[in-house]
């Protein structure tokens, strides 16, 4: 990975080549298309962080045009790549620009969470409640399952489907925020490997989002219990998006405390296995990250840590 990062920052056209090739291969290799798109976005983030915002924007613009040209020649609708550019590559550049400008990982994560919330509000403003649309898709998926011989009664109950449909937009946008964040973090790690080995680790260990963000997130979570109907569903989805940075904060707390305890391997492996197979563990981790706003687990249990947010 260090070799790839070094090649990307060698020059503008090298970065454009890597970004464009990843975008093209994402079309040719569907099983790993998401991974390749995240890699392309991380390349844009690295250029933005390591060289500058203007250079990162140039790489983004030229790579986007070249990738669009390939899709057109391949006979694929431009909308497919435009969605990727607008929803992943461009937000990655914007988030990396915030990080490059402020030098604060916390500010960058808050920016990308705000982006996700704004998308959700725009969706409801211009298209109304998307739950019926999601419910229609879920019914089609249910039909496909039955045709394939699966009859998961507890998952195809109408009330369950309606509950899932009511939150699907928030879940999708939370996943998008996580993907953008992952690309920017990869770009930041690449930069650290090139100029300051170990710097990303220390920056990640110190990740905190600050009191205002914590109060806002907690307030929206409380609104989910007070409001009713569509308003409650909207607040719940906003909370899901805002909790994504806190899941990473919780992960930072775990990494820091495990490092202080000098027991890296087994504990961290258990944590990641739990996160992979028990979805509720992610919410628990996010709750711990939010609670850290007031408790400061790293200072209380792990010794001194810089708290500049």
C-alpha positions, 0 to 999 in steps of 0.5 A, spaced: 500 500 500 505 504 501 508 503 494 501 505 491 500 511 495 507 513 493 505 512 486 499 516 487 503 522 489 508 522 484 504 527 480 497 529 477 497 524 472 499 518 476 493 520 481 488 520 475 491 514 472 489 510 479 483 513 480 480 512 473 483 505 473 479 504 479 473 507 476 473 503 470 475 496 473 469 497 478 464 496 472 468 490 469 469 487 476 462 487 479 464 483 485 469 488 488 466 494 485 464 498 491 471 496 494 474 499 487 470 505 488 472 506 495 479 506 493 478 511 487 475 516 492 481 514 497 486 516 491 482 523 491 483 524 498 490 522 499 492 528 493 487 533 497 491 531 503 498 531 501 498 536 496 492 541 496 485 542 495 486 544 488 490 539 486 485 534 489 479 537 485 483 537 479 484 529 479 477 528 481 474 532 475 479 529 470 478 522 473 470 523 473 470 525 465 475 520 463 471 514 467 464 517 464 467 517 457 469 510 458 462 508 461 459 512 455 463 508 450 461 501 454 454 503 453 452 504 460 448 509 462 451 515 465 447 516 471 450 510 474 457 513 474 454 520 476 451 517 482 458 514 484 461 521 483 456 525 486 455 521 492 462 518 494 468 521 490 465 528 491 464 528 498 470 524 499 474 530 496 470 535 500 471 531 507 478 531 505 478 538 504 475 539 511 481 535 514 486 538 510 484 545 512 482 544 520 487 538 521 482 535 525 479 528 524 473 530 528 471 536 524 472 531 518 467 526 521 462 531 523 462 534 516 461 527 513 455 526 518 452 533 516 452 531 509 448 525 510 443 528 514 442 534 509 441 528 503 436 525 508 432 532 509 433 533 501 430 526 500 424 528 504 423 535 502 423 533 494 420 526 494 416 526 500 416 519 505 420 514 501 418 508 505 412 506 500 418 506 495 422 502 499 416 497 501 415 496 494 422 494 493 422 489 499 415 486 496 419 484 490 425 482 494 420 477 498 417 475 492 424 473 489 425 469 495 419 465 495 420 463 488 427 461 490 424 456 495 425 461 501 420 462 506 422 466 512 416 468 515 418 472 520 422 476 515 416 477 510 411 479 515 407 485 513 408 489 519 416 487 519 417 490 512 413 496 514 418 497 519 424 496 515 422 500 509 421 506 514 428 506 516 431 504 509 433 511 507 437 512 514 440 505 513 443 506 506 445 513 508 449 511 514 452 506 510 454 511 505 457 516 510 461 510 513 464 508 506 466 516 505 469 516 512 473 509 510 475 512 504 478 519 507 481 515 513 485 510 508 487 517 504 489 519 511 493 513 513 496 513 506 499 520 508 501 518 514 505 512 511 509 517 507 510 522 511 509 520 518 509 513 520 505 512 526 501 519 526 495 516 523 494 511 529 496 517 534 490 521 531 485 516 531 487 514 538 485 521 540 479 522 536 473 526 539 467 529 536 466 535 542 460 537 546 456 540 541 456 534 537 454 530 542 448 534 545 445 535 538 446 527 537 443 526 544 437 531 542 435 527 536 435 521 539 431 523 544 426 526 539 425 519 536 422 517 543 417 524 543 415 524 536 410 520 532 409 517 525 413 520 519 417 525 524 419 520 529 422 515 523 425 521 520 429 523 527 431 515 527 434 515 521 438 522 522 440 519 529 443 513 525 447 517 520 449 521 526 451 515 530 456 513 525 462 517 527 461 515 534 461 508 532 468 510 530 470 514 536 468 508 540 472 504 536 478 509 537 477 508 545 477 500 544 484 501 540 487 506 545 485 502 551 487 495 549 494 498 547 494 501 554 493 494 556 498 491 552 493 486 549 492 488 542 491 481 538 486 477 541 481 483 544 481 487 538 480 480 534 474 479 538 471 486 537 472 486 530 468 479 529 463 481 534 462 487 529 462 483 523 456 478 526 452 482 531 449 488 528 447 490 535 454 491 537 455 497 532 450 500 536 453 499 542 460 501 540 456 508 537 453 508 544 460 508 548 463 513 543 457 518 544 458 517 552 465 518 551 463 525 550 462 526 557 466 520 561 472 521 557 474 513 557 481 514 555 483 520 560 479 516 566 482 509 564 487 509 559 492 515 562 492 522 559 490 523 552 490 530 548 483 533 548 483 538 543 476 538 540 
